[in-house]
Amino acid sequence: MKYALLLMGHVDDPACGEEGGATPEEFFAFDQEITEAGVVVSSFALEDERAVVHTNGTGERVVASSGPFAEVREFVGGVYVIDVADIDEAIEWARRSPGSAPGGHVEIRPLAPY
């Protein structure tokens, strides 16, 4: 079954980012481990949350707005799409991820079958 592991952070948490939490080296090591295990379908990191653009459709217009947005407290820093036997295996990979270190968490979402 395919799952998305969303590596989440909080903009106002001092343990997230350069001041604490997981190091880039820990993320590189995890990436190598999960890739070598053969479960990765796709993976990518996202730019800083300040680069976000939102679109909002209102009537006949779609409005695009650039960030940062004051209401954003949580962000997705990266995504792994994995193909594993079951949710328990997905949970185990999420636990091993440096994204689960202080300042972050990993959200596990099953992919829709269509």
C-alpha positions in Angstrom: 0.0 0.0 0.0 1.2 3.5 -0.8 1.5 6.2 1.9 2.7 9.8 2.0 5.0 10.7 4.8 4.6 14.4 5.3 7.6 15.8 7.3 6.1 18.7 9.2 7.6 21.6 11.2 6.4 24.5 13.3 7.6 28.0 12.4 7.6 29.2 16.0 9.3 26.2 17.5 13.0 26.9 18.3 13.7 23.1 18.0 12.7 23.3 14.3 15.3 24.3 11.8 18.8 25.5 12.4 18.4 26.1 16.1 17.7 22.5 17.1 16.0 19.3 16.1 17.4 17.1 13.3 20.5 18.0 11.4 20.8 17.9 7.6 23.2 15.0 8.0 20.5 13.0 9.8 18.0 13.7 7.0 20.6 12.6 4.4 21.3 9.4 6.3 17.6 8.6 6.6 17.1 9.3 2.9 19.9 6.8 2.1 18.4 4.2 4.5 14.8 4.4 3.2 16.0 4.5 -0.4 18.2 1.5 0.0 15.3 -0.4 1.6 13.5 -0.1 -1.7 10.3 1.4 -0.4 10.5 4.9 -1.8 8.3 5.6 -4.8 9.1 9.3 -4.8 10.5 11.9 -2.5 11.2 15.6 -2.4 12.0 18.5 -0.1 10.1 21.8 -0.3 11.4 25.3 -0.2 11.1 27.5 2.9 7.5 28.3 3.8 8.1 32.0 2.9 8.1 31.0 -0.7 4.5 29.8 -0.6 1.9 31.1 -3.1 -1.8 30.5 -2.3 -4.5 30.6 -4.9 -8.1 31.3 -4.0 -11.0 31.0 -6.5 -13.8 33.5 -6.0 -16.4 33.6 -8.6 -14.8 34.0 -12.0 -11.4 35.1 -10.6 -8.6 33.1 -9.2 -6.4 35.2 -6.9 -2.7 34.3 -6.2 -1.1 35.7 -3.1 2.5 35.4 -2.1 3.6 34.6 1.5 4.6 34.7 4.1 1.1 34.3 5.6 0.6 35.3 9.3 -1.7 32.4 9.9 0.9 29.8 8.9 2.3 28.1 12.0 2.9 24.6 10.6 4.6 23.7 7.3 5.5 20.7 5.2 9.3 20.5 4.7 9.4 17.4 2.6 7.5 14.3 1.4 8.2 10.7 0.9 5.8 8.5 -1.0 6.5 4.9 0.1 5.1 1.5 -0.9 4.9 -0.8 2.1 3.0 -3.8 3.3 0.7 -2.0 5.8 0.2 1.0 8.1 2.4 -0.5 10.7 5.4 -0.4 8.4 4.6 3.1 7.4 4.5 4.1 11.1 7.9 2.4 11.6 9.4 4.5 8.8 7.9 7.7 10.2 9.3 6.9 13.6 12.8 6.4 12.1 12.6 9.7 10.2 14.5 12.7 11.6 11.3 14.6 10.9 9.9 13.1 14.1 12.7 14.8 16.2 11.8 17.7 18.5 10.3 20.6 16.5 8.6 18.4 14.0 6.4 15.4 13.3 5.5 13.1 10.5 2.0 12.9 9.2 1.1 9.6 7.5 -1.5 9.7 4.8 -2.7 6.8 2.7 -2.7 7.5 -1.0 -6.1 7.3 -2.7 -6.3 4.3 -5.1 -7.4 6.4 -8.1 
